[in-house]
Amino acid sequence: MKITVLPLDQFKRPERNVRHHPQKQIEEMKRSLTMFKQTRPMVVDEEYTVLVGNGMLTAMEQLGWTEAECYVYEGLSSTQKKKLMLADNRVYDLGLTDMDAFDAILQELAGDTDIPGWDEALLKTLTASVSEVDDLIGSYGTYPAEEIDSLARRERDDYVSPPEAHAAYSPVATPSVAPQYAPMVSNTNVDAPQPVQRFVICPKCGEKIPLGGA
């Protein structure tokens, strides 16, 4: 098959597309197209219905491109077209990443982690030195002192002492013996401020993380 260049408005969408392309993926496709241009042609049938490359077509449309390269695959039966779409979407999923090769290439890039499809902050972490990782971990979850104090005050203001802390016991009597007991008051000092466990709320999971001390 030879590569053919066609205007984007000639391509047709299949009746059903196996792969759903969220906008996040489309944005990464757009980054790749902008950085490297079109690196592989789409595959269409003789009526220019897209069998392989629907996500790429969407990215090109959003970028304002007017034409694209494609293979025009003629003579496929309806069954073969469906199998081709299913196979193309599945076969690539079966691959595994060689992490040794991955790490080696990252090191060779020497900190240039602007790579479509990858989170740049994650790649910087993977290529960071031991001291840089220590600094990153040490700063994780750090809050300014005034924000910690604000959280502690909010916890203190929201604290409600249990009802039994305010309850007094009435004199008790029995049919045979009726001694008078002095009212019993809980030894909780309701006027004293209650101890507050200082904490921060993890922005990732929402859990309270104790800061230590009261």
Backbone hydrogen bonds in HBPLUS format (Angstrom, degrees):
<---DONOR---> <-ACCEPTOR-->    atom                        ^
c    i                          cat <-CA-CA->   ^        H-A-AA   ^      H-
h    n   atom  resd res      DA  || num        DHA   H-A  angle D-A-AA Bond
n    s   type  num  typ     dist DA aas  dist angle  dist       angle   num
A0004-THR N   A0070-CYS O   2.76 MM  66  5.30 173.3  1.77 161.4 163.6     1
A0070-CYS N   A0004-THR O   2.76 MM  66  5.30 141.9  1.91 147.3 160.2     2
A0006-LEU N   A0068-ALA O   2.99 MM  62  5.69 162.3  2.03 160.9 159.4     3
A0068-ALA N   A0006-LEU O   2.94 MM  62  5.69 153.7  2.01 156.2 162.6     4
A0010-GLN N   A0007-PRO O   3.06 MM   3  5.68 165.4  2.08 119.2 123.4     5
A0008-LEU N   A0066-THR O   2.85 MM  58  5.46 160.0  1.89 123.0 127.1     6
A0011-PHE N   A0008-LEU O   3.15 MM   3  5.64 155.5  2.22 113.3 120.0     7
A0012-LYS N   A0048-TYR O   2.87 MM  36  5.90 161.4  1.90 144.2 143.0     8
A0050-VAL N   A0012-LYS O   2.85 MM  38  6.05 163.7  1.88 171.0 165.8     9
A0025-GLN N   A0022-PRO O   3.01 MM   3  5.53 122.1  2.36 111.0 123.6    10
A0026-ILE N   A0022-PRO O   3.14 MM   4  6.52 159.1  2.18 149.4 155.9    11
A0027-GLU N   A0023-GLN O   2.82 MM   4  6.06 154.4  1.89 152.9 159.0    12
A0028-GLU N   A0024-LYS O   3.18 MM   4  6.51 150.5  2.27 142.3 149.6    13
A0029-MET N   A0025-GLN O   2.87 MM   4  6.21 151.5  1.95 150.8 159.7    14
A0030-LYS N   A0026-ILE O   2.86 MM   4  6.14 153.0  1.93 148.5 156.0    15
A0031-ARG N   A0027-GLU O   2.98 MM   4  6.30 149.9  2.07 141.1 149.2    16
A0032-SER N   A0028-GLU O   2.96 MM   4  6.22 156.6  2.02 145.1 151.1    17
A0033-LEU N   A0029-MET O   2.83 MM   4  6.10 162.4  1.86 154.0 158.6    18
A0034-THR N   A0030-LYS O   2.90 MM   4  6.02 156.3  1.96 146.7 153.2    19
A0035-MET N   A0031-ARG O   2.93 MM   4  6.08 150.8  2.02 143.8 152.0    20
A0036-PHE N   A0032-SER O   2.75 MM   4  5.77 168.7  1.76 157.9 161.1    21
A0037-LYS N   A0033-LEU O   2.75 MM   4  4.30 136.6  1.94 120.7 127.7    22
A0042-MET N   A0069-GLU O   3.12 MM  27  6.48 164.8  2.14 138.4 134.3    23
A0071-TYR N   A0042-MET O   2.64 MM  29  6.11 152.6  1.71 156.2 164.0    24
A0043-VAL N   A0052-VAL O   2.98 MM   9  4.88 160.8  2.02 136.5 141.4    25
A0051-LEU N   A0043-VAL O   2.73 MM   8  5.50 164.0  1.76 154.0 159.0    26
A0052-VAL N   A0043-VAL O   3.14 MM   9  4.88 157.9  2.19 137.3 137.6    27
A0044-VAL N   A0071-TYR O   2.85 MM  27  6.13 169.2  1.86 175.5 176.7    28
A0073-TYR N   A0044-VAL O   2.67 MM  29  5.90 163.9  1.69 176.9 170.9    29
A0045-ASP N   A0049-THR O   3.09 MM   4  5.52 147.8  2.19 139.0 147.0    30
A0048-TYR N   A0045-ASP O   2.83 MM   3  5.10 159.1  1.88 117.5 120.7    31
A0057-LEU N   A0053-GLY O   2.97 MM   4  6.20 152.5  2.05 148.2 155.8    32
A0058-THR N   A0054-ASN O   3.09 MM   4  6.39 154.8  2.15 145.9 151.7    33
A0059-ALA N   A0055-GLY O   3.02 MM   4  6.35 158.2  2.07 149.7 155.4    34
A0060-MET N   A0056-MET O   2.91 MM   4  6.17 158.6  1.95 151.9 157.5    35
A0061-GLU N   A0057-LEU O   2.95 MM   4  6.19 158.0  2.00 149.0 155.0    36
A0062-GLN N   A0058-THR O   2.99 MM   4  6.26 158.9  2.03 149.9 155.3    37
A0063-LEU N   A0059-ALA O   2.98 MM   4  6.22 138.9  2.16 141.7 153.2    38
A0063-LEU N   A0060-MET O   3.16 MM   3  5.02 124.5  2.48  91.2 105.7    39
A0065-TRP N   A0060-MET O   2.99 MM   5  5.30 156.8  2.04 156.8 152.7    40
A0064-GLY N   A0061-GLU O   3.06 MM   3  5.12 148.2  2.17  99.2 109.1    41
A0081-LYS N   A0077-SER O   2.98 MM   4  6.26 156.9  2.03 155.0 160.9    42
A0082-LYS N   A0078-SER O   3.20 MM   4  6.44 158.9  2.25 144.4 149.4    43
A0083-LYS N   A0079-THR O   2.96 MM   4  6.23 158.8  2.01 150.8 157.1    44
A0084-LEU N   A0080-GLN O   2.85 MM   4  6.01 155.1  1.91 147.0 153.9    45
A0085-MET N   A0081-LYS O   3.09 MM   4  6.35 160.6  2.12 149.4 153.3    46
A0086-LEU N   A0082-LYS O   3.03 MM   4  6.28 161.4  2.07 148.9 154.1    47
A0087-ALA N   A0083-LYS O   2.76 MM   4  5.90 162.6  1.79 152.8 158.2    48
A0088-ASP N   A0084-LEU O   2.91 MM   4  6.01 167.3  1.93 152.5 155.8    49
A0089-ASN N   A0085-MET O   3.28 MM   4  6.36 156.8  2.34 141.4 146.9    50
A0090-ARG N   A0086-LEU O   3.17 MM   4  6.27 130.0  2.44 138.6 151.1    51
A0090-ARG N   A0087-ALA O   3.14 MM   3  5.19 136.3  2.34  97.6 109.8    52
A0091-VAL N   A0087-ALA O   2.87 MM   4  5.74 176.6  1.87 162.2 163.4    53
A0093-ASP N   A0090-ARG O   2.90 MM   3  5.26 131.1  2.14 108.4 122.5    54
A0094-LEU N   A0091-VAL O   3.11 MM   3  5.51 153.1  2.19 108.8 116.6    55
A0095-GLY N   A0092-TYR O   3.40 MM   3  5.79 166.8  2.42 109.8 113.6    56
A0102-PHE N   A0098-ASP O   2.86 MM   4  6.06 158.3  1.90 153.0 160.5    57
A0103-ASP N   A0099-MET O   2.83 MM   4  5.93 165.9  1.85 147.1 149.8    58
A0104-ALA N   A0100-ASP O   2.98 MM   4  6.16 156.4  2.04 143.9 150.9    59
A0105-ILE N   A0101-ALA O   2.95 MM   4  6.14 160.6  1.99 151.5 155.8    60
A0106-LEU N   A0102-PHE O   3.02 MM   4  6.27 158.7  2.07 149.0 155.2    61
A0107-GLN N   A0103-ASP O   2.99 MM   4  6.23 158.1  2.04 148.5 153.9    62
A0108-GLU N   A0104-ALA O   3.01 MM   4  6.29 150.8  2.10 143.4 151.7    63
A0109-LEU N   A0105-ILE O   3.01 MM   4  6.30 133.5  2.23 142.9 155.3    64
A0109-LEU N   A0106-LEU O   3.12 MM   3  5.13 132.0  2.36  94.8 107.9    65
A0110-ALA N   A0107-GLN O   3.07 MM   3  5.35 154.2  2.14 105.2 113.4    66
A0112-ASP N   A0109-LEU O   3.13 MM   3  5.39 164.1  2.15 114.7 119.6    67
A0115-ILE N   A0113-THR O   3.01 MM   2  5.58 120.3  2.38 109.3  92.7    68
A0118-TRP N   A0115-ILE O   3.13 MM   3  5.78 160.2  2.17 144.2 145.8    69
A0123-LEU N   A0119-ASP O   3.08 MM   4  6.43 161.1  2.11 155.8 161.1    70
A0124-LYS N   A0120-GLU O   2.96 MM   4  6.20 153.1  2.03 149.3 156.6    71
A0125-THR N   A0121-ALA O   3.11 MM   4  6.36 147.3  2.22 140.0 148.4    72
A0125-THR N   A0122-LEU O   3.08 MM   3  5.08 118.7  2.47  94.4 109.5    73
A0126-LEU N   A0122-LEU O   2.99 MM   4  6.34 153.0  2.07 149.5 157.0    74
A0127-THR N   A0123-LEU O   3.08 MM   4  6.30 136.2  2.28 141.4 152.2    75
A0128-ALA N   A0125-THR O   3.25 MM   3  5.07 160.7  2.29  99.4 105.1    76
A0133-VAL N   A0129-SER O   2.95 MM   4  6.24 155.2  2.02 153.0 159.9    77
A0134-ASP N   A0130-VAL O   2.92 MM   4  6.19 156.6  1.97 149.0 155.8    78
A0135-ASP N   A0131-SER O   2.99 MM   4  6.24 156.3  2.05 145.3 151.0    79
A0136-LEU N   A0132-GLU O   2.97 MM   4  6.18 153.3  2.04 142.3 150.0    80
A0137-ILE N   A0133-VAL O   2.86 MM   4  6.11 167.5  1.88 158.8 160.8    81
A0138-GLY N   A0134-ASP O   2.85 MM   4  5.93 157.1  1.90 145.9 153.3    82
A0139-SER N   A0135-ASP O   3.06 MM   4  6.19 137.5  2.25 139.5 148.9    83
A0140-TYR N   A0137-ILE O   3.17 MM   3  5.17 148.9  2.27  99.6 108.9    84
A0142-THR N   A0139-SER O   3.17 MM   3  5.42 160.3  2.21 130.9 127.8    85
A0147-GLU N   A0144-PRO O   3.00 MM   3  5.34 127.4  2.29 105.3 119.1    86
A0148-ILE N   A0144-PRO O   3.10 MM   4  6.48 153.8  2.17 153.7 161.6    87
A0149-ASP N   A0145-ALA O   2.99 MM   4  6.26 161.3  2.02 153.5 158.1    88
A0150-SER N   A0146-GLU O   2.99 MM   4  6.11 148.4  2.09 135.3 144.1    89
A0151-LEU N   A0147-GLU O   2.99 MM   4  6.25 153.3  2.06 145.2 151.6    90
A0152-ALA N   A0148-ILE O   2.97 MM   4  6.27 155.3  2.03 148.7 155.7    91
A0153-ARG N   A0149-ASP O   2.91 MM   4  6.15 159.0  1.95 150.5 155.7    92
A0154-ARG N   A0150-SER O   2.96 MM   4  6.13 155.6  2.02 145.0 152.0    93
A0155-GLU N   A0151-LEU O   2.97 MM   4  6.21 154.9  2.03 146.0 152.6    94
A0156-ARG N   A0152-ALA O   2.96 MM   4  6.22 153.7  2.03 146.3 153.6    95
A0157-ASP N   A0153-ARG O   2.84 MM   4  6.05 159.2  1.88 151.9 157.3    96
A0158-ASP N   A0154-ARG O   2.98 MM   4  6.09 147.1  2.09 143.0 151.7    97
A0159-TYR N   A0156-ARG O   3.26 MM   3  5.19 149.3  2.36  96.1 105.1    98
A0165-ALA N   A0162-PRO O   2.94 MM   3  5.66 157.3  2.00 121.5 128.6    99
A0166-HIS N   A0163-PRO O   2.96 MM   3  5.69 162.0  1.99 122.4 127.6   100
A0169-TYR N   A0184-MET O   3.09 MM  15  5.16 154.8  2.15 137.8 145.7   101
A0174-THR N   A0177-VAL O   2.92 MM   3  5.31 155.5  1.98 152.2 158.3   102
A0192-ALA N   A0189-ASN O   3.19 MM   3  5.53 143.4  2.33 104.4 114.1   103
A0211-LEU N   A0198-ARG O   2.80 MM  13  5.47 161.8  1.83 141.2 138.7   104
A0200-VAL N   A0209-ILE O   3.02 MM   9  5.26 150.0  2.11 134.4 141.2   105
A0209-ILE N   A0200-VAL O   2.72 MM   9  5.26 166.8  1.74 163.2 167.8   106
A0202-CYS N   A0207-GLU O   2.89 MM   5  5.46 168.2  1.91 162.7 161.5   107
A0206-GLY N   A0202-CYS O   2.88 MM   4  4.94 146.0  1.99 136.4 144.6   108
